[in-house]
Amino acid sequence: MRLGGSTAILATAATLVSAGGAAAAGVSDDILLDTFTGTDDEKLTQAIAVQKASSPRRVIRLTGRSHTFTQTRTTYNGMRIVGPNTGWHNPEISGTSGALPQCNVTLNCGSGTASWLVGTATTYDVEVSGICFKSGNGVTQFYHHPYTSGTAYAGHFDSLTFYGFKHVFGMPGNAIAMTLCSFSGVWTCVAVKGTQFSIRGSDNYFWVDGKINFGWVGANAGQYLVRFENCSKTMVANMYLTARGGSRAVLVEGNAQYGQGGLVIRDCVIEGQNCGDPAMGALIVIKGGGVTFRDICLNFGMYRPSDYSDQADNALIMVSGSSSRVLIDSVYTMRANTVSESVPIVRATGGTVCVEHIFGMGGTGNAWSGLPRVQSAGGMVHNDHTTTLVQS
């Protein structure tokens, strides 16, 4: 059935709802975007009208083709937009022999309130899944929902790719507020133009049953791949973050409200590209709040920290702030070429830090003759027999 105008769409939607829903009317449960007419933006506007009129909410489904959206969309309860495929979506191999057809969406939007998705009030049950998104202009942000506008509550995002984006979820200094949200499936971020994830909130589960792979190379003035701002009772897992050149990997910030349970980051690889193509400075910076890093590979940083002017990088993991409560446990670490093993794995200037089970790994040219170092320059620091504690 092809519907041509918004009046007909709303009338048809009302008929379906009054008849007991789409299934009772004998049509597909999904709202297929390509059953509507007009540009892709016009089709999506019509599909959203049908979705908002449906109860329970029906899913808007895109097809395995290239789409272009330019219009900012305000999120609403039960907003659900999905693609036809599951699994990896790698735009760098699109069109090559054997590549699966992909559902590609080019977004020609801005950032902040000009992002593609914008939350203006606490919003429940938003889902976007199975789509490869591309930025058509290098300044696009995918989802903006600041704390001042409530929270994105119980959202679900699965198997997404982002190519050429300035920001994806949130932006530095204006993180997306999320509660009980989940990221699942396999993700990738390619050709990134800025910090992809700036997140705050609680009770979230990010990639615990999935994986994300992305990196950044270039003179990026110490920007971060991922920022966690005031996150509590939140689990993060299976990130493969490559912070090459002037980028850093992870920033954690928070206040003194760590008593509820902090942020747990586990089973991750956080590194420069390799021993000869490293990160210039720190890989992880913690400035406050409660956080655990457990079971991670931490490699190839602190090659040339003099490149930075925003702060003095002096360890792979830097901890500051009186509110910081940090556990670092079970870490394998490798040094970049020419980086001395005297460079600390962890340096603390404030807070309370516990460092355990740290193992220096390497081969010819970067093997360890001693134990990795933990440097205490303030706060309270505990280490076990796998590291050497030095005071400064």
N, C-alpha and C positions, 0 to 999 in steps of 0.2 A: 504494500500500500504506500503510495507516494503522496505526501501532504504538502500543499503549496503555501499556505499562509498561517499566521499565528492564530487567527480566529478559528479556523478549521482544526488546528492542532489542539487548542484548548477545549473545543467542543468534543473532539474525538477522545481526548484524555478524560474529560468528565464522563463521557459515555462508558469508557472502559472501567473507570472507578465505580460508577453506579451499577455496572453489570457484575461487579465482584472482582475486577482486576483483569489484567491482560490475559491470563490463562483462561478465564471464563469466557472471554470474548473470542478465543480461538486464535490469538496471535502470539508471536514470540514474547517471552518475558523480557528480553532485551530491547532497548530502544536503539535501533541501528541508525547511526549518524547518516549513512548514505541513502536512507529512505526519504530524506528531506532535500529540498532544492535550495539553490543559491550558493554563495561562497561558503567556505568552511566555517567562518564566524557566524554567518546567518544560519547554517545548519545546526550549529551548536546552540545558538539561542533558541531555536525551535525545539531541539531535543531537551534542553533544560526546562522549558515550559511544560513539556509532557512529563518529565521526571518529577517536577515539583507537584504536579497534579496527581501523581500515582501514590497509592498507599497499599502495601508497603512500597518503598522506593524501588523503582526499576533501575537497572544499570544502563548507562549510555555506553554503547560499544562502538569503537572505531574499527576500521578495516585495515588490511595489510597493504597500505599505500602511503604516500606522502601527503600530509596535511599542513596547512598554515593557519595559525591563529594570531591575531594582533590585539584582540579586545581583552581588557582586564575583566576578570570574573570575581564577583564577591561570593565567597563560600557560603554554604547553607547546610543545614542538617540533612544528612543522607546524600550529599553530593557524591556521585560515584561515576568515574570515567575510566574505562579499561580498554586495553588493546586485545588483539586476537591471539598473541603469542605469550608463552612463558619462557623462562630461562634468560640466558645472556642476550643482550642486544648490543652488538659492537658496530658502531657506524663506520669505523675505519676499514671494515672489510665488506661493507655493504656493496652488493653488486658483483662481488667476485664469485668465481665458480664454486658452487656448492653452498653458498650462503643462503640461509633461510630468508624468505620474504619478511620484511620488518614493517612494523607500524611506526612510521616516522612522523613527528610533529615538530615543525619549525615555529618557534615563538618569536615574534617581532614585537616585544614589549620592553618595558623599562625595569627599574628596580624600586624598592620601597612600595609606596602606594600605587605605582605604575606596573607592579609585577603582574604575572598572569593570574595567579590566585591571590586574593587579598581577603583576610579575615577582619571583619569590623565588629564582631561580638563573639562571645563564647559559642563555638560551633561544634556539633557532634557528628561523628561517623562519616567524615570525608574519606573517600578512597580513590586513589589513582594507581593503576597497576598495568604492567606489561606494555610499556610504551618507551620508545627511544625519542627523547626530546633534544632538539637542536636550537641553539640561539642563532637567529638570523642577523644579529647586529653586535654581539659581543658585550652587551650591557644588560642583558635580560636577567631577571630573577624569577624563579619558579613560584615560590610561595612566601608571602609576607603576612605575618600575624603577630604584631607586637604585643607585649604584656599589657600595654595601656588599652588594648582592644579585647581583653579577655584571653581565652586560650583555645587552641585547637584541641578538642577533647575526643579521645578514642578514635583517632584517625588511623588509617591503615594504608601503607604505601609499599608496593611489592614490585620487584624486578624492573627497576627503572634505570635508564641511561640518560646522562646529561652531557651534551657536547657543546663546548664553547660558551658556557654560562659565566656571567659575572658572579652571581650567587645562586644557590639553589633553595635551601631552607633558611630563612632569616638572612641578616647581614650584620657585619661587625658593628657593635654599638647599638643594635636594634634586633636582638635575637628573636627568633620565632618562639612563642610560648606554647608548649605542648604538655598535655597531661594524658597519661594512659594511651599513648600513641605507640605504634610499632612500625619498624622497617623490616621487611622480610625479603626472601629471595636473593637474587644476584644482581648487584648494581655495579655500574662503572661511571666514572667522571673523566672525560677526555677533553684535551685542549682548553683547560680551565683558564679563566681570566681574573679570578679573585677567590676569596675564601668561600667555599661551597656551603658549609654548614655552620650556622651560628644558632645554637639551641639553648633554651632554658626551660625549666619545668621539672616535673616529678612523675614517678611511676611509669616511666617509658622503657621500652625494650627495642633497642636498635641493632639489627643484624644478628641477633642472638641465634636465629635459625636461618641465617643467610650469610652474605659476604659482600663487601664493597672493595673495589680496587680502583685507586686513582692516585695521581701524582701531579707535581707542578715543578717546572724548571724555569730558571731565569732570574733576573735581578728584581725580586719582588719585595724588597725593602722589609724583609722579615715577616711578611704576612703568613697567616696560618691556614692549613688545609681545613681544620676543624676547630671550632671554638665551643666550649661548654661553659655557659654562664649561669651560675646558681641552679645547678642540677642536683636533685636529691632523689634517692631511691630509684635510680635509673641504671639499667644494665646496658653495656655496649660491648660488642664482641666482633671478631672476625673482620677487622679493618686492615687492609693492606695499603699503607700510606707511604708514598715516595715523595719526600721533600728534598728536591735537588736544588743546588745553587743557593739562591737567596731566600728560599721559603723555609718556614718552620712547619712542623706537623700538627701539634696539638697544644691548645691553650685551655687551661682550666681556671676559672675564676669563681668566687663565691663569697658568701658572708659567714657569719658565725653560726648559722643555723644548720650545722652539720650533725646535730644530735639525732635527727630523724633517720639518719642513714644516708650515705653519700652516693657518689658516682663510682661505679665499678666498670673498669675497662680491662678486658681480658682477651687472650688468644689473638693477639695482633702482631703484625710486622710493621715497625715504624722505623724508617731508615732513609738515607740518601740512596741514590741509584745503585752504587757499588763503591768499592774502596777507592777507585780512581775517578769517580763522578759523585762526590759526596754533597752533603749539606754543609753550608758554610758555618753554621752556628748550632745552637741548641735545637733539639728535636721536640722536647716537651717542656713547657713552661707552666708552672702552677703558681697562682697568685692568691689563692684563698679557697676555702671550702674543704669538704671531705672527699677524698678520691683514693681509689685503689687501682694500681696497675699490676696485673698478674699474668704470668705466662706470656711474655712478649719477647720478640726479637728486636733489639735496639742497636742499629748499626749505622756507621759511616756519617758521623756528624763532627762538628767542631773543627772543620778544616781551615777556615780563615775567618774567625769571628770579627776581625777588625773591619770587615765589610759593613757592619751594622752601625747605625748612629742612634737608633731608638733606645737601645739598652746595651749593657755589656754582657754578652754571652760568655759563660765560663764553665759550662758543664753540659753533658747530654740532656740531663734533667735538672731544671732549676726550680727551687722551691722558695717562695717568699710569702710574707703576710702572716700576721699573728693568728688568723683564723684557720690556717692550713692544717689539716690532719691527713697525713699521706702515708699509705702503705705501698711499698714497692717490693714485689716478691716474685722470684723465679724468672730471671731475666738472662737471656744469652745476648752478649754484646760483642761486636767486632769494630775495630778501629779503621778509619780511613787511612790511606797511604800518608806517611810522614807525620801523622798525629801521635803525639807521645802518650804512653800509658799513664803519665802523670796527670793528664786531663781528667778531671773527676767524671765518674758516671753520674753522680748526684751531688749537687751543692745546695745546702740549705742556709738561708739567711733569716728564717723565721718559721714559726709554727712548730709542729711535732711531726717527725719523720721517722719511719721504721723501714730499714732496707735489709732484705734477707735474700739469700740464695741467688747471688749474682755470679755469672760465669763468663770470664773472658775467653773468647774464641778467636781463632785466626790461624793463618798459615805463614808461609815464608814472607817476611817483610812486615807483618803485623801480629806476630805471635806475642803472647804475654810472658814476661819473665817474673812478674809479681801478681798481686791481687788487684782487681779494679779498686779505685779509690772513691771514698765518700768523704766529702768535705763539709765540715761544720763551721759556719761563720755566724751563727745565731740560731735561736730557738733550741729545741731539744731533738737530738739525733740518736737513734739506736741502730747499730749494725751488728751483723753476726760474723762468724769466722770466715765467710767467703769474700769479705772486702776488708780493706784497710781504711781506718778512720783517721783523717788528718784535720787539724784545727787551723783556722786562719782568722 
